[in-house]
Amino acid sequence: MSMKNRKTKKVWLLLLGGLNAAAASAQQGDAGGLSYLDEVVVSATRTAQRLQDVPASTTVVEREAIEKSSASTADQLLQRVPGLYAARMSAASPNRIAQVYTRGLPGNGRTLVLVDGVPMNVLFDGQVDWSQLSTQDIERIEVVRGAASGLYGSNAMGGVVSISSRLPESGFSPRLSVEAGSNNTRRGAASVSGKAGTTGYFLSFSQLSSDGYDMWTDAQRAQHGAAATQMTAMGTRKRNAVAKLVQEIGEQGLLEFRLSSLDDKSTDFYDIPGYVPNHRKQLLTSLRYQHLGETADYSVLAYHRKGRQFADNAAAPLYRSIASKADYDDVSRGVNAQFGIALGDHHCLSAGVEFSDGYMGVVTDRYVATPTRVMRRYGEVRRSALFVQDEMHLGERWVVNLSGRVDRWAHRGWQTDTLPAQPAGNYPTRSGSEFSPRLGVLYRVSPEVVLRANAGRAFKLPELWELYSSARRGAATYWGNAALDPERLTSYDIGVDRYFGRTGFVKVTAYRNDARDFIYNVRRDASNFDKVNVGGVRTRGVEIEARYRPAAWIELMFSQTWNRSTITRFDPDPALEGNTLVNVPNVRSWLQAELTLPRQSTLTLVAQRVGRRYADDRNLTYRKAYTTFDVQLAHQLTPAASVRLGVENVADHRYEGIGYMAPGRQVTLALDARF
């Protein structure tokens, strides 16, 4: 932790003791007069720093904004963040199609997602269970854009999304929230939080159900032909539970235990009796100890994440029965330790180690056509890492952040199938290492103007399904490849921030990513496809983030991203070189106006635009750009109770997200109470 600003450290101690980040920053703002200048972040450097002292491009979604939002999942809160494309279209959308792209890099697996420091990207395919925490259980979200493997290792190619769960509040604080809306959507949540002496706790339970809506596109219905009558709406049933216990140890130590569970079930999709398209259960436990000394700090985190998933496979081509069932088991566990020491008032050195391992097992059986058939897939991965970071404040104007990380990895797996002539194999252990450096430089032109520049390297290990999962779909077989290399990336960005004291800020960042060894499915012959490292990709763009309060009764927030993601090399088919990556929008805009009205009411207006996205590698078809408008009116009934009426997609515009249609207009009525 940097010792340059003792006030920053004091605020971080308050944070750990139960104050939220917004309140802590406000306290600094009262003391220094510049609240936006003193906001504290952690994820950009793995140490507590003022946001204005961080070279990396970083955005914070505060607790106040989360409470005012109608979002039910964490990824919906990211739609306001520049450089990110969060593609979930409604609460009923399953996590499997809820994608978040960072700086034009497609796929959840290229953005590392953390919940209280625990990696959430599933080893099998890099997907993220965004529903692991209900939004009522989230304290804040920090988003760091740009190559971050220098501190976080694999998956952090595009950046890091760090989600912090709620902290205990002083006294005894029960809360209750109920919500109802379109598509027979129901949501209920209850929590209790408190502190008794040096012990704090937070307990929460929430449940969401929705009949969903018809997500099928016209093209998908046409492909199904006569089976189109079997295609129905997809609904959802979600349950979340969180328990958090915090114990202060002396004046400088803090022990935190957290447990959270998710039960996320998708329903319907095909009109087949008993059909379950996806049912995901996950249990996450973690234990963290932190010691904050006068000149040295250290922390240790241990975690265990266990997931179980069930999915039915519908029988093509009529989709009137279940063809087979699949069970997925995945486990991730690890421990990391970090140490930081002040080498003076303007210099901090930190280092850490990480160890993790995990496995994924998939069993597909109960085939109707071949009842004795059993297909098994298994993969495991082990990782270890060492990172070092040097943070230097050179005078009053310069900040230099230099970090480097060495990751060692090893993986192995196998696949069997009792049906003859099917993909199978036993793949021996393969190992390697990656070095990821990163340099960040910040120059303070004045107390209100900051220049930033960053350069770094990042990587992503192949996912277990890419390595070991081979499957036949119709007449084609898609083969895994145990010899795949990691994807690698070099990243650059440069930015300028202009703060306007308490009234707002404007931040502009230009970025470029050069990636190689991208993994693609390449056609071997008429009936076989191989996963190989063939691709070179370049993404480049400009991000704008702004916040302005022209008067006490109105606040404006704006983000804009222009992006171009281009295939620069594709050896199997050079004709694709120069084309744009699929599903990545060329522009994304978000504008919010929040108006404080008389009689303790608040009106929030949101406009969002997503640009055109190509639907195929050859760029012959595309998904049209769309614009949506949302409105929400909130009224404080009593000091302890409020009501919210929200309308998403007011114009009832039907548009296509990533392969599926949006639901149109959605109306929600909610009541929140504190006791």
Secondary structure per residue as TSV (DSSP state, phi and psi in degrees):
chain	resnum	aa	ss	phi	psi
A	1	M	-	360.0	132.6
A	2	S	-	-64.7	136.2
A	3	M	-	-101.0	6.8
A	4	K	S	-62.3	-38.7
A	5	N	-	-119.2	97.3
A	6	R	H	-63.3	-28.9
A	7	K	H	-64.2	-37.9
A	8	T	H	-59.9	-43.4
A	9	K	H	-64.8	-40.2
A	10	K	H	-61.2	-41.4
A	11	V	H	-63.9	-38.9
A	12	W	H	-64.8	-36.8
A	13	L	H	-62.3	-41.2
A	14	L	H	-63.9	-39.0
A	15	L	H	-57.4	-49.1
A	16	L	H	-65.3	-27.5
A	17	G	H	-82.0	-5.6
A	18	G	T	127.6	1.5
A	19	L	-	-87.1	144.7
A	20	N	-	-81.0	165.5
A	21	A	H	-64.7	-37.8
A	22	A	H	-63.8	-43.1
A	23	A	H	-64.7	-40.4
A	24	A	H	-64.2	-44.0
A	25	S	H	-64.9	-36.4
A	26	A	H	-63.1	-38.3
A	27	Q	H	-61.7	-41.4
A	28	Q	H	-65.8	-38.7
A	29	G	H	-62.2	-39.2
A	30	D	H	-61.8	-36.5
A	31	A	H	-76.4	-39.2
A	32	G	H	-105.8	-13.8
A	33	G	S	85.6	0.6
A	34	L	-	-132.5	82.7
A	35	S	T	-64.2	-42.0
A	36	Y	G	-66.0	-29.5
A	37	L	G	-71.3	-22.2
A	38	D	G	-107.6	10.1
A	39	E	-	-63.3	138.9
A	40	V	E	-101.5	135.5
A	41	V	E	-131.1	160.1
A	42	V	-	-124.0	-39.4
A	43	S	T	-66.6	-29.8
A	44	A	T	-63.7	-33.0
A	45	T	T	-127.1	2.6
A	46	R	T	62.3	14.6
A	47	T	S	-136.0	157.7
A	48	A	-	-76.1	124.2
A	49	Q	E	-140.9	152.7
A	50	R	E	-64.7	139.7
A	51	L	G	-57.6	-35.1
A	52	Q	G	-70.4	-14.4
A	53	D	G	-98.0	6.5
A	54	V	-	-103.8	121.2
A	55	P	-	-67.4	-31.2
A	56	A	S	-68.0	150.4
A	57	S	E	-75.2	111.3
A	58	T	E	-133.8	138.4
A	59	T	E	-128.1	141.5
A	60	V	E	-117.6	130.5
A	61	V	E	-102.4	110.6
A	62	E	-	-84.1	166.1
A	63	R	H	-59.8	-39.3
A	64	E	H	-60.3	-43.2
A	65	A	H	-67.5	-35.6
A	66	I	H	-65.0	-43.7
A	67	E	H	-65.9	-30.9
A	68	K	H	-82.5	-15.6
A	69	S	-	-79.5	153.8
A	70	S	-	-92.3	4.9
A	71	A	-	-64.9	146.2
A	72	S	-	-112.4	-12.4
A	73	T	S	-129.9	157.5
A	74	A	G	-62.3	-39.1
A	75	D	G	-67.0	-27.1
A	76	Q	G	-65.1	-28.3
A	77	L	G	-71.1	-16.7
A	78	L	G	-85.5	-3.8
A	79	Q	G	-64.8	-20.4
A	80	R	G	-85.0	-9.0
A	81	V	S	-87.5	127.1
A	82	P	T	-66.4	149.9
A	83	G	T	83.5	-8.4
A	84	L	E	-113.8	143.3
A	85	Y	E	-120.1	102.9
A	86	A	E	-97.9	113.7
A	87	A	-	-96.9	2.0
A	88	R	-	-64.9	135.7
A	89	M	-	-103.8	-18.4
A	90	S	S	-165.4	168.7
A	91	A	T	-64.4	-23.4
A	92	A	T	-79.6	-12.9
A	93	S	S	-66.8	133.8
A	94	P	-	-70.4	153.3
A	95	N	G	-60.2	-27.6
A	96	R	G	-62.8	-25.4
A	97	I	G	-112.2	10.3
A	98	A	-	-91.3	90.6
A	99	Q	-	-97.7	147.3
A	100	V	E	-128.7	117.5
A	101	Y	E	-103.8	141.1
A	102	T	E	-118.3	125.1
A	103	R	T	48.8	44.8
A	104	G	T	78.1	7.6
A	105	L	B	-96.0	112.6
A	106	P	-	-74.8	151.4
A	107	G	S	96.9	136.2
A	108	N	G	-59.4	-29.7
A	109	G	G	-67.2	-13.5
A	110	R	G	-98.6	8.0
A	111	T	S	-128.4	123.0
A	112	L	E	-79.1	130.0
A	113	V	E	-115.6	128.0
A	114	L	E	-119.6	141.2
A	115	V	E	-119.8	111.7
A	116	D	T	52.2	39.8
A	117	G	T	85.6	-4.1
A	118	V	E	-95.4	126.0
A	119	P	E	-63.2	135.7
A	120	M	-	-111.6	-6.3
A	121	N	B	-69.2	120.5
A	122	V	-	-68.0	135.2
A	123	L	T	-61.8	-30.2
A	124	F	T	-63.5	-50.7
A	125	D	T	-139.9	11.0
A	126	G	-	77.2	-1.7
A	127	Q	-	-68.0	162.9
A	128	V	B	-125.1	132.8
A	129	D	-	-83.2	84.8
A	130	W	G	-64.1	-17.0
A	131	S	G	-88.3	6.2
A	132	Q	G	-55.9	-37.0
A	133	L	S	-118.8	129.9
A	134	S	-	-66.4	153.0
A	135	T	G	-61.5	-26.1
A	136	Q	G	-69.0	-15.6
A	137	D	G	-98.2	4.0
A	138	I	E	-100.3	128.0
A	139	E	E	-83.3	-46.0
A	140	R	E	-166.9	162.9
A	141	I	E	-130.0	129.1
A	142	E	E	-111.4	131.2
A	143	V	E	-119.4	118.8
A	144	V	E	-109.6	119.8
A	145	R	E	-101.6	143.5
A	146	G	S	109.4	162.7
A	147	A	-	-54.4	123.3
A	148	A	-	-126.9	14.6
A	149	S	H	-65.8	-19.8
A	150	G	H	-62.0	-19.7
A	151	L	H	-118.7	-29.5
A	152	Y	H	-117.7	-9.5
A	153	G	-	81.0	-147.5
A	154	S	T	-61.7	154.7
A	155	N	T	79.7	-19.4
A	156	A	T	-88.5	42.0
A	157	M	T	-68.5	-50.6
A	158	G	S	-86.1	-26.1
A	159	G	E	155.1	-165.1
A	160	V	E	-133.5	133.7
A	161	V	E	-111.1	112.1
A	162	S	E	-110.0	116.1
A	163	I	E	-105.1	128.3
A	164	S	E	-109.4	131.0
A	165	S	E	-78.0	166.0
A	166	R	-	-59.5	148.1
A	167	L	-	-102.3	151.7
A	168	P	-	-60.1	144.2
A	169	E	-	-105.0	159.8
A	170	S	S	-66.4	150.0
A	171	G	S	72.7	-143.7
A	172	F	E	-126.0	116.0
A	173	S	E	-130.1	89.0
A	174	P	E	-81.1	149.0
A	175	R	E	-137.9	150.7
A	176	L	E	-142.0	137.6
A	177	S	E	-139.8	133.5
A	178	V	E	-129.8	147.1
A	179	E	E	-149.7	142.1
A	180	A	E	-140.5	148.1
A	181	G	E	-163.5	-165.5
A	182	S	T	-60.1	159.4
A	183	N	T	60.4	31.6
A	184	N	T	54.8	40.8
A	185	T	E	-82.8	129.5
A	186	R	E	-130.3	137.8
A	187	R	E	-142.4	132.4
A	188	G	E	-134.7	143.1
A	189	A	E	-147.7	141.2
A	190	A	E	-140.0	141.8
A	191	S	E	-148.5	158.1
A	192	V	E	-140.7	137.7
A	193	S	E	-139.9	150.2
A	194	G	E	-174.4	171.4
A	195	K	E	-138.1	137.6
A	196	A	E	-131.9	102.4
A	197	G	T	67.4	-119.8
A	198	T	T	-96.6	8.6
A	199	T	E	-114.7	132.5
A	200	G	E	-125.1	154.4
A	201	Y	E	-146.7	155.6
A	202	F	E	-145.8	124.1
A	203	L	E	-126.1	138.9
A	204	S	E	-151.4	147.3
A	205	F	E	-143.0	138.2
A	206	S	E	-144.8	155.0
A	207	Q	E	-144.1	136.3
A	208	L	E	-132.0	135.0
A	209	S	E	-137.0	145.9
A	210	S	E	-154.9	140.1
A	211	D	E	-73.1	-12.8
A	212	G	E	72.7	-160.3
A	213	Y	E	-152.9	170.9
A	214	D	-	-78.9	107.0
A	215	M	-	-91.5	-5.5
A	216	W	-	-68.6	139.3
A	217	T	-	-86.8	164.3
A	218	D	H	-62.0	-37.6
A	219	A	H	-64.7	-39.5
A	220	Q	H	-66.6	-38.8
A	221	R	H	-65.1	-39.0
A	222	A	H	-65.5	-38.2
A	223	Q	H	-65.2	-32.8
A	224	H	H	-77.0	-16.4
A	225	G	G	58.9	-125.3
A	226	A	G	-65.1	-20.4
A	227	A	G	-80.7	-0.4
A	228	A	G	-60.5	-26.8
A	229	T	G	-68.0	-16.5
A	230	Q	G	-83.9	-10.3
A	231	M	E	-84.8	122.1
A	232	T	E	-126.1	-176.7
A	233	A	E	-69.9	156.6
A	234	M	E	-112.4	123.4
A	235	G	E	-103.9	-174.5
A	236	T	E	-151.2	152.1
A	237	R	E	-136.0	117.7
A	238	K	E	-125.5	138.9
A	239	R	E	-132.1	135.1
A	240	N	E	-128.7	142.7
A	241	A	E	-139.9	139.0
A	242	V	E	-136.5	136.8
A	243	A	E	-133.6	129.7
A	244	K	E	-136.6	130.6
A	245	L	E	-127.3	127.6
A	246	V	E	-123.4	129.5
A	247	Q	E	-126.9	119.5
A	248	E	E	-74.9	135.9
A	249	I	E	-120.7	103.2
A	250	G	T	67.9	-156.3
A	251	E	T	-92.2	-10.7
A	252	Q	T	-127.0	-2.1
A	253	G	E	-113.8	151.5
A	254	L	E	-145.9	127.4
A	255	L	E	-113.7	129.9
A	256	E	E	-131.6	126.4
A	257	F	E	-115.0	134.9
A	258	R	E	-138.2	140.1
A	259	L	E	-135.3	132.0
A	260	S	E	-140.2	144.3
A	261	S	E	-129.2	149.7
A	262	L	E	-132.1	135.2
A	263	D	E	-130.3	105.4
A	264	D	E	-124.0	111.8
A	265	K	E	-121.4	127.1
A	266	S	E	-91.6	145.8
A	267	T	E	-126.2	156.2
A	268	D	E	65.1	-127.6
A	269	F	E	84.4	-50.2
A	270	Y	E	-121.4	145.3
A	271	D	-	-81.2	71.0
A	272	I	-	-125.2	125.0
A	273	P	T	-57.0	129.0
A	274	G	T	75.5	5.2
A	275	Y	-	-73.6	130.1
A	276	V	-	-122.8	106.0
A	277	P	S	-65.1	-33.5
A	278	N	E	-167.3	135.0
A	279	H	E	-140.1	112.6
A	280	R	E	-115.3	129.5
A	281	K	E	-121.9	141.7
A	282	Q	E	-150.2	138.6
A	283	L	E	-125.5	126.3
A	284	L	E	-122.6	125.4
A	285	T	E	-126.3	144.5
A	286	S	E	-151.4	152.2
A	287	L	E	-135.7	126.5
A	288	R	E	-133.5	136.2
A	289	Y	E	-120.6	134.7
A	290	Q	E	-130.9	136.2
A	291	H	E	-123.5	123.2
A	292	L	E	-115.1	97.2
A	293	G	-	-91.2	-176.6
A	294	E	S	-73.6	-37.6
A	295	T	S	-124.4	-8.4
A	296	A	E	-144.6	141.6
A	297	D	E	-129.4	152.2
A	298	Y	E	-152.0	157.5
A	299	S	E	-148.5	152.2
A	300	V	E	-135.4	131.0
A	301	L	E	-127.6	128.9
A	302	A	E	-122.1	140.1
A	303	Y	E	-145.6	160.0
A	304	H	E	-146.4	124.1
A	305	R	E	-125.0	123.0
A	306	K	E	-122.9	127.2
A	307	G	E	-121.9	150.8
A	308	R	E	-140.0	130.9
A	309	Q	E	-134.7	141.8
A	310	F	E	-126.1	139.2
A	311	A	E	-149.2	136.3
A	312	D	E	-95.8	142.2
A	313	N	E	-105.0	120.9
A	314	A	E	-76.4	148.0
A	315	A	-	-84.3	113.3
A	316	A	T	-79.6	155.7
A	317	P	T	-96.3	-3.8
A	318	L	T	-92.2	-21.2
A	319	Y	-	54.9	46.4
A	320	R	-	-111.5	-1.1
A	321	S	S	-151.9	168.7
A	322	I	E	-90.0	125.8
A	323	A	E	-85.2	-38.4
A	324	S	E	-164.1	171.3
A	325	K	E	-128.6	147.7
A	326	A	E	-128.6	138.7
A	327	D	E	-118.4	131.2
A	328	Y	E	-117.3	130.3
A	329	D	E	-122.4	129.0
A	330	D	E	-138.2	142.4
A	331	V	E	-135.5	133.3
A	332	S	E	-129.0	136.0
A	333	R	E	-146.9	152.6
A	334	G	E	-173.5	173.3
A	335	V	E	-145.3	140.0
A	336	N	E	-138.1	147.9
A	337	A	E	-131.9	140.8
A	338	Q	E	-137.7	142.0
A	339	F	E	-134.8	136.2
A	340	G	E	-133.9	142.3
A	341	I	E	-138.7	139.0
A	342	A	E	-84.3	125.8
A	343	L	S	-102.9	34.8
A	344	G	S	130.0	179.0
A	345	D	T	-72.4	-14.3
A	346	H	T	-126.4	18.6
A	347	H	E	-148.8	128.6
A	348	C	E	-135.5	133.6
A	349	L	E	-116.6	130.8
A	350	S	E	-132.9	152.7
A	351	A	E	-149.9	157.4
A	352	G	E	-160.3	162.8
A	353	V	E	-129.8	151.6
A	354	E	E	-138.1	142.8
A	355	F	E	-135.2	133.4
A	356	S	E	-152.4	154.6
A	357	D	E	-149.9	167.0
A	358	G	E	-173.9	168.4
A	359	Y	E	-147.9	163.4
A	360	M	E	-139.5	126.3
A	361	G	E	-123.5	133.0
A	362	V	E	-126.3	127.6
A	363	V	E	-122.0	121.2
A	364	T	E	-114.3	121.3
A	365	D	E	-151.3	-159.8
A	366	R	-	54.6	40.6
A	367	Y	-	-68.9	130.2
A	368	V	S	-69.7	-41.7
A	369	A	S	-74.0	-33.3
A	370	T	S	-133.8	82.3
A	371	P	T	-58.4	-26.2
A	372	T	T	-88.1	-3.4
A	373	R	-	-73.5	135.8
A	374	V	-	-136.9	124.3
A	375	M	E	-112.5	128.1
A	376	R	E	-123.4	138.2
A	377	R	E	-131.9	138.1
A	378	Y	E	-145.1	139.8
A	379	G	E	-150.8	148.7
A	380	E	E	-140.6	155.0
A	381	V	E	-142.0	142.1
A	382	R	E	-123.9	139.7
A	383	R	E	-137.1	147.1
A	384	S	E	-143.0	150.4
A	385	A	E	-153.0	153.8
A	386	L	E	-133.3	129.1
A	387	F	E	-129.1	151.3
A	388	V	E	-134.3	141.0
A	389	Q	E	-138.6	137.1
A	390	D	E	-122.2	118.4
A	391	E	E	-111.8	121.2
A	392	M	E	-127.7	130.9
A	393	H	E	-103.5	110.5
A	394	L	E	-99.1	97.1
A	395	G	T	71.1	-154.7
A	396	E	T	-92.2	-8.8
A	397	R	T	-111.4	-34.2
A	398	W	E	-101.7	139.5
A	399	V	E	-129.3	128.2
A	400	V	E	-121.9	128.1
A	401	N	E	-123.8	116.5
A	402	L	E	-122.3	124.7
A	403	S	E	-137.3	156.2
A	404	G	E	-152.9	146.6
A	405	R	E	-141.4	137.0
A	406	V	E	-110.7	122.5
A	407	D	E	-112.6	131.8
A	408	R	E	-113.4	140.4
A	409	W	E	-142.0	155.8
A	410	A	E	-150.4	139.7
A	411	H	E	-142.6	156.1
A	412	R	E	-153.4	166.0
A	413	G	E	-175.0	178.3
A	414	W	E	-158.0	164.7
A	415	Q	E	-146.7	135.6
A	416	T	E	-132.9	157.2
A	417	D	E	-152.1	125.0
A	418	T	S	-73.4	-13.9
A	419	L	S	-83.7	129.4
A	420	P	T	-60.8	153.7
A	421	A	T	64.1	27.8
A	422	Q	S	-108.0	159.2
A	423	P	-	-58.2	134.9
A	424	A	-	-158.5	159.6
A	425	G	E	171.0	157.8
A	426	N	E	-119.9	117.2
A	427	Y	E	-108.8	118.0
A	428	P	E	-68.8	169.0
A	429	T	E	-62.9	134.7
A	430	R	E	-127.1	137.3
A	431	S	E	-136.5	167.5
A	432	G	E	-176.2	-174.3
A	433	S	E	-146.5	156.8
A	434	E	E	-136.8	139.7
A	435	F	E	-113.1	127.3
A	436	S	E	-125.1	100.0
A	437	P	E	-90.0	158.4
A	438	R	E	-150.9	137.4
A	439	L	E	-126.4	128.2
A	440	G	E	-125.4	134.8
A	441	V	E	-129.6	134.9
A	442	L	E	-128.3	136.1
A	443	Y	E	-126.7	124.4
A	444	R	E	-93.7	103.2
A	445	V	E	-66.8	-39.5
A	446	S	E	-155.6	174.9
A	447	P	T	-58.5	-19.7
A	448	E	T	-108.8	-10.6
A	449	V	E	-123.0	128.2
A	450	V	E	-130.9	135.3
A	451	L	E	-106.8	140.3
A	452	R	E	-133.0	148.7
A	453	A	E	-150.3	142.0
A	454	N	E	-141.8	147.1
A	455	A	E	-145.4	141.0
A	456	G	E	-169.4	170.9
A	457	R	E	-118.7	150.7
A	458	A	E	-146.9	168.6
A	459	F	E	-152.2	164.3
A	460	K	E	-139.2	124.0
A	461	L	-	-69.3	149.2
A	462	P	-	-58.5	143.2
A	463	E	-	-79.0	156.0
A	464	L	H	-62.5	-33.2
A	465	W	H	-68.9	-31.0
A	466	E	H	-70.1	-31.9
A	467	L	H	-79.7	-46.0
A	468	Y	H	-124.7	-2.3
A	469	S	-	-103.1	110.2
A	470	S	-	-112.9	139.5
A	471	A	E	-149.3	150.0
A	472	R	E	-101.5	128.3
A	473	R	E	-122.5	107.0
A	474	G	T	64.3	-124.5
A	475	A	T	-91.4	-2.0
A	476	A	E	-108.5	145.8
A	477	T	E	-116.0	128.3
A	478	Y	E	-104.6	116.5
A	479	W	E	-98.5	133.3
A	480	G	-	-71.8	168.7
A	481	N	-	-142.7	102.5
A	482	A	T	-69.6	-8.8
A	483	A	T	-98.7	11.3
A	484	L	-	-61.8	141.8
A	485	D	-	-94.2	160.9
A	486	P	-	-63.4	149.5
A	487	E	E	-75.8	143.5
A	488	R	E	-131.2	151.8
A	489	L	E	-148.7	143.4
A	490	T	E	-116.6	132.0
A	491	S	E	-125.9	142.8
A	492	Y	E	-138.2	144.9
A	493	D	E	-154.3	157.1
A	494	I	E	-143.3	139.1
A	495	G	E	-149.9	166.1
A	496	V	E	-135.8	136.2
A	497	D	E	-118.1	134.6
A	498	R	E	-124.5	115.9
A	499	Y	E	-98.4	146.3
A	500	F	-	-120.8	47.6
A	501	G	T	59.8	-127.0
A	502	R	T	-80.6	-9.7
A	503	T	S	-90.7	-18.5
A	504	G	E	153.7	-165.7
A	505	F	E	-160.5	162.9
A	506	V	E	-134.8	131.6
A	507	K	E	-128.6	130.6
A	508	V	E	-126.4	130.0
A	509	T	E	-135.6	131.5
A	510	A	E	-106.2	137.9
A	511	Y	E	-136.9	160.7
A	512	R	E	-150.1	134.6
A	513	N	E	-124.8	130.0
A	514	D	E	-114.6	111.0
A	515	A	E	-112.5	150.0
A	516	R	E	-138.5	166.3
A	517	D	E	63.3	30.4
A	518	F	E	-60.8	147.2
A	519	I	E	-97.9	124.9
A	520	Y	E	-129.4	159.0
A	521	N	E	-86.1	118.8
A	522	V	E	-116.0	131.8
A	523	R	E	-69.8	123.7
A	524	R	E	-85.0	-46.6
A	525	D	E	-154.9	-162.5
A	526	A	T	-63.3	-24.6
A	527	S	T	-128.2	9.5
A	528	N	E	-134.8	138.3
A	529	F	E	-126.6	140.0
A	530	D	E	-118.3	142.8
A	531	K	E	-88.7	120.0
A	532	V	E	-140.2	157.6
A	533	N	E	-83.4	103.1
A	534	V	E	-128.8	-20.6
A	535	G	E	-96.9	145.8
A	536	G	E	-117.0	135.3
A	537	V	E	-134.1	140.5
A	538	R	E	-125.0	129.7
A	539	T	E	-118.8	141.4
A	540	R	E	-150.9	150.5
A	541	G	E	-178.6	-173.2
A	542	V	E	-134.5	134.8
A	543	E	E	-115.5	139.9
A	544	I	E	-128.5	132.8
A	545	E	E	-132.3	130.1
A	546	A	E	-143.1	148.8
A	547	R	E	-146.6	132.0
A	548	Y	E	-149.4	134.8
A	549	R	E	-118.4	91.0
A	550	P	E	-69.6	-24.5
A	551	A	E	-149.6	165.8
A	552	A	T	-63.7	-21.8
A	553	W	T	-98.6	1.0
A	554	I	E	-144.1	140.0
A	555	E	E	-134.2	133.5
A	556	L	E	-111.6	137.8
A	557	M	E	-132.0	137.9
A	558	F	E	-144.9	139.2
A	559	S	E	-140.1	146.8
A	560	Q	E	-145.6	137.6
A	561	T	E	-134.4	125.9
A	562	W	E	-107.2	129.9
A	563	N	E	-143.0	145.4
A	564	R	E	-133.9	119.2
A	565	S	E	-112.5	114.1
A	566	T	E	-120.8	139.0
A	567	I	E	-78.0	116.7
A	568	T	E	-98.3	-20.6
A	569	R	E	-151.2	131.9
A	570	F	E	-150.3	88.6
A	571	D	T	-57.6	-40.8
A	572	P	T	-65.2	-25.0
A	573	D	-	-150.5	84.1
A	574	P	G	-58.3	-17.3
A	575	A	G	-63.1	-21.2
A	576	L	G	-79.1	-16.1
A	577	E	T	-64.6	131.4
A	578	G	T	96.8	-13.0
A	579	N	-	-78.7	163.9
A	580	T	B	-92.9	142.5
A	581	L	-	-62.2	147.1
A	582	V	T	-72.3	149.6
A	583	N	T	70.4	0.8
A	584	V	-	-94.9	118.2
A	585	P	-	-71.4	146.3
A	586	N	S	-81.5	-17.7
A	587	V	E	-152.0	146.0
A	588	R	E	-146.2	129.8
A	589	S	E	-127.9	147.4
A	590	W	E	-146.5	125.8
A	591	L	E	-133.8	130.0
A	592	Q	E	-130.4	136.3
A	593	A	E	-121.7	124.6
A	594	E	E	-115.1	118.8
A	595	L	E	-113.7	128.3
A	596	T	E	-89.3	117.3
A	597	L	E	-101.9	167.3
A	598	P	T	-62.3	165.7
A	599	R	T	60.9	37.2
A	600	Q	T	55.6	47.5
A	601	S	E	-119.6	153.7
A	602	T	E	-134.7	132.3
A	603	L	E	-113.2	126.1
A	604	T	E	-118.3	126.9
A	605	L	E	-118.3	132.1
A	606	V	E	-132.0	133.5
A	607	A	E	-122.7	134.3
A	608	Q	E	-136.0	135.6
A	609	R	E	-128.4	134.4
A	610	V	E	-120.7	127.2
A	611	G	-	-77.2	-176.4
A	612	R	-	-64.4	141.8
A	613	R	E	-130.7	130.8
A	614	Y	E	-72.8	145.8
A	615	A	S	-103.8	-6.3
A	616	D	S	-146.6	158.0
A	617	D	T	-61.5	-29.6
A	618	R	T	-83.6	-1.3
A	619	N	-	59.8	36.2
A	620	L	-	-89.7	-26.9
A	621	T	-	-128.2	154.9
A	622	Y	E	-147.4	159.2
A	623	R	E	-96.4	130.4
A	624	K	-	-67.0	152.3
A	625	A	-	-66.5	154.5
A	626	Y	E	-146.8	155.5
A	627	T	E	-130.2	134.2
A	628	T	E	-125.3	154.0
A	629	F	E	-127.7	132.7
A	630	D	E	-122.4	151.0
A	631	V	E	-141.3	142.1
A	632	Q	E	-142.6	133.8
A	633	L	E	-117.4	123.0
A	634	A	E	-118.4	140.8
A	635	H	E	-134.7	132.5
A	636	Q	E	-85.2	105.8
A	637	L	E	-71.3	-46.5
A	638	T	E	-140.8	172.3
A	639	P	T	-57.3	-20.1
A	640	A	T	-113.4	0.4
A	641	A	E	-140.4	142.0
A	642	S	E	-143.1	158.4
A	643	V	E	-128.1	144.6
A	644	R	E	-130.7	135.2
A	645	L	E	-120.7	119.2
A	646	G	E	-124.6	144.4
A	647	V	E	-129.2	113.2
A	648	E	E	-95.3	143.3
A	649	N	S	56.0	60.5
A	650	V	T	-54.2	-38.8
A	651	A	T	-78.0	0.2
A	652	D	-	56.8	44.6
A	653	H	-	-83.3	125.6
A	654	R	-	-92.7	120.3
A	655	Y	-	-137.6	164.2
A	656	E	B	-100.9	128.3
A	657	G	-	-86.5	-125.0
A	658	I	S	-96.3	84.4
A	659	G	S	86.8	-6.6
A	660	Y	S	-138.9	159.5
A	661	M	B	-86.2	151.8
A	662	A	-	-80.9	161.8
A	663	P	-	-83.4	-8.1
A	664	G	-	83.9	-159.4
A	665	R	-	-64.4	136.3
A	666	Q	E	-128.8	127.7
A	667	V	E	-113.6	135.1
A	668	T	E	-135.1	136.9
A	669	L	E	-123.2	128.2
A	670	A	E	-135.2	149.3
A	671	L	E	-126.6	127.0
A	672	D	E	-119.0	136.6
A	673	A	E	-140.5	145.5
A	674	R	E	-122.6	144.4
A	675	F	-	-120.5	360.0
